Amino acid sequence: MNHQKTLEVYNLLLPGDEVELKHEVKIGFKRWLTTTTGTVVRKERRRHGLHHRRNHDDKVFSDLIVLRRESGELTTVSLDEFSELRCLTVTQAS
Protein backbone atom coordinates (compact mmCIF):
# COMPACT_ATOMS: atom_id res chain seq x y z
CA MET A 1 0.00 0.00 0.00
CA ASN A 2 1.36 3.42 -0.85
CA HIS A 3 1.18 6.58 1.23
CA GLN A 4 -1.59 8.10 -0.92
CA LYS A 5 -3.92 5.15 -0.22
CA THR A 6 -3.14 5.34 3.51
CA LEU A 7 -4.12 9.04 3.48
CA GLU A 8 -7.35 8.22 1.61
CA VAL A 9 -8.29 5.69 4.31
CA TYR A 10 -7.30 8.21 7.03
CA ASN A 11 -9.54 10.92 5.53
CA LEU A 12 -12.57 8.58 5.59
CA LEU A 13 -12.14 7.45 9.21
CA LEU A 14 -14.89 8.14 11.73
CA PRO A 15 -14.96 7.54 15.49
CA GLY A 16 -15.96 3.92 16.07
CA ASP A 17 -14.19 2.49 13.01
CA GLU A 18 -11.97 -0.52 13.66
CA VAL A 19 -8.53 -0.11 12.08
CA GLU A 20 -5.24 -1.93 11.69
CA LEU A 21 -2.05 0.12 11.33
CA LYS A 22 1.26 -1.44 10.30
CA HIS A 23 4.08 0.90 11.23
CA GLU A 24 7.66 1.16 12.38
CA VAL A 25 8.66 2.03 15.93
CA LYS A 26 12.07 3.74 16.10
CA ILE A 27 14.13 4.37 19.20
CA GLY A 28 17.64 5.56 18.53
CA PHE A 29 19.13 3.24 15.91
CA LYS A 30 16.74 0.37 16.66
CA ARG A 31 13.59 -0.32 14.66
CA TRP A 32 10.65 -2.66 15.15
CA LEU A 33 7.86 -3.41 12.72
CA THR A 34 4.56 -3.67 14.57
CA THR A 35 0.82 -3.79 13.97
CA THR A 36 -1.57 -1.77 16.12
CA THR A 37 -5.30 -2.46 16.03
CA GLY A 38 -8.11 -0.65 17.76
CA THR A 39 -11.21 1.51 17.57
CA VAL A 40 -10.84 5.10 16.40
CA VAL A 41 -11.58 7.57 19.19
CA ARG A 42 -10.54 10.59 17.11
CA LYS A 43 -8.10 11.73 14.48
CA GLU A 44 -6.28 15.02 14.39
CA ARG A 45 -3.53 16.99 12.76
CA ARG A 46 -1.07 18.10 15.43
CA ARG A 47 1.57 20.79 15.08
CA HIS A 48 5.08 20.10 16.35
CA GLY A 49 8.60 21.41 15.89
CA LEU A 50 10.58 18.17 15.75
CA HIS A 51 11.57 17.66 12.16
CA HIS A 52 14.82 17.50 10.24
CA ARG A 53 13.62 19.81 7.44
CA ARG A 54 11.67 22.62 9.02
CA ASN A 55 9.47 24.99 7.11
CA HIS A 56 10.60 28.59 6.99
CA ASP A 57 7.90 29.48 9.52
CA ASP A 58 8.62 26.37 11.66
CA LYS A 59 5.14 24.86 11.22
CA VAL A 60 5.28 21.09 10.91
CA PHE A 61 2.23 18.86 11.27
CA SER A 62 1.59 15.14 11.80
CA ASP A 63 -1.58 13.16 11.19
CA LEU A 64 -2.51 11.26 14.37
CA ILE A 65 -5.09 8.65 15.31
CA VAL A 66 -6.16 8.06 18.91
CA LEU A 67 -7.18 4.41 19.27
CA ARG A 68 -8.88 2.44 22.02
CA ARG A 69 -7.28 -0.98 22.10
CA GLU A 70 -9.13 -4.17 23.05
CA SER A 71 -7.82 -3.89 26.62
CA GLY A 72 -9.38 -0.40 26.96
CA GLU A 73 -6.00 1.32 26.77
CA LEU A 74 -5.81 4.53 24.71
CA THR A 75 -2.87 4.91 22.35
CA THR A 76 -1.88 7.62 19.90
CA VAL A 77 -0.19 6.65 16.65
CA SER A 78 1.16 9.00 14.03
CA LEU A 79 1.20 8.29 10.31
CA ASP A 80 4.30 8.61 8.20
CA GLU A 81 5.07 7.74 4.60
CA PHE A 82 5.77 4.10 5.53
CA SER A 83 2.56 3.47 7.53
CA GLU A 84 -0.07 1.12 6.15
CA LEU A 85 -3.59 1.86 7.40
CA ARG A 86 -6.49 -0.51 6.81
CA CYS A 87 -10.08 -0.10 7.94
CA LEU A 88 -11.50 -3.36 9.35
CA THR A 89 -15.08 -2.18 10.01
CA VAL A 90 -16.84 1.00 9.01
CA THR A 91 -19.15 3.07 11.21
CA GLN A 92 -22.16 4.59 9.44
CA ALA A 93 -22.10 8.40 9.36
CA SER A 94 -25.19 9.89 11.01
C-alpha positions in Angstrom: 0.0 0.0 0.0 1.4 3.4 -0.9 1.2 6.6 1.2 -1.6 8.1 -0.9 -3.9 5.1 -0.2 -3.1 5.3 3.5 -4.1 9.0 3.5 -7.3 8.2 1.6 -8.3 5.7 4.3 -7.3 8.2 7.0 -9.5 10.9 5.5 -12.6 8.6 5.6 -12.1 7.5 9.2 -14.9 8.1 11.7 -15.0 7.5 15.5 -16.0 3.9 16.1 -14.2 2.5 13.0 -12.0 -0.5 13.7 -8.5 -0.1 12.1 -5.2 -1.9 11.7 -2.0 0.1 11.3 1.3 -1.4 10.3 4.1 0.9 11.2 7.7 1.2 12.4 8.7 2.0 15.9 12.1 3.7 16.1 14.1 4.4 19.2 17.6 5.6 18.5 19.1 3.2 15.9 16.7 0.4 16.7 13.6 -0.3 14.7 10.6 -2.7 15.2 7.9 -3.4 12.7 4.6 -3.7 14.6 0.8 -3.8 14.0 -1.6 -1.8 16.1 -5.3 -2.5 16.0 -8.1 -0.6 17.8 -11.2 1.5 17.6 -10.8 5.1 16.4 -11.6 7.6 19.2 -10.5 10.6 17.1 -8.1 11.7 14.5 -6.3 15.0 14.4 -3.5 17.0 12.8 -1.1 18.1 15.4 1.6 20.8 15.1 5.1 20.1 16.3 8.6 21.4 15.9 10.6 18.2 15.8 11.6 17.7 12.2 14.8 17.5 10.2 13.6 19.8 7.4 11.7 22.6 9.0 9.5 25.0 7.1 10.6 28.6 7.0 7.9 29.5 9.5 8.6 26.4 11.7 5.1 24.9 11.2 5.3 21.1 10.9 2.2 18.9 11.3 1.6 15.1 11.8 -1.6 13.2 11.2 -2.5 11.3 14.4 -5.1 8.7 15.3 -6.2 8.1 18.9 -7.2 4.4 19.3 -8.9 2.4 22.0 -7.3 -1.0 22.1 -9.1 -4.2 23.0 -7.8 -3.9 26.6 -9.4 -0.4 27.0 -6.0 1.3 26.8 -5.8 4.5 24.7 -2.9 4.9 22.4 -1.9 7.6 19.9 -0.2 6.7 16.6 1.2 9.0 14.0 1.2 8.3 10.3 4.3 8.6 8.2 5.1 7.7 4.6 5.8 4.1 5.5 2.6 3.5 7.5 -0.1 1.1 6.1 -3.6 1.9 7.4 -6.5 -0.5 6.8 -10.1 -0.1 7.9 -11.5 -3.4 9.4 -15.1 -2.2 10.0 -16.8 1.0 9.0 -19.1 3.1 11.2 -22.2 4.6 9.4 -22.1 8.4 9.4 -25.2 9.9 11.0 
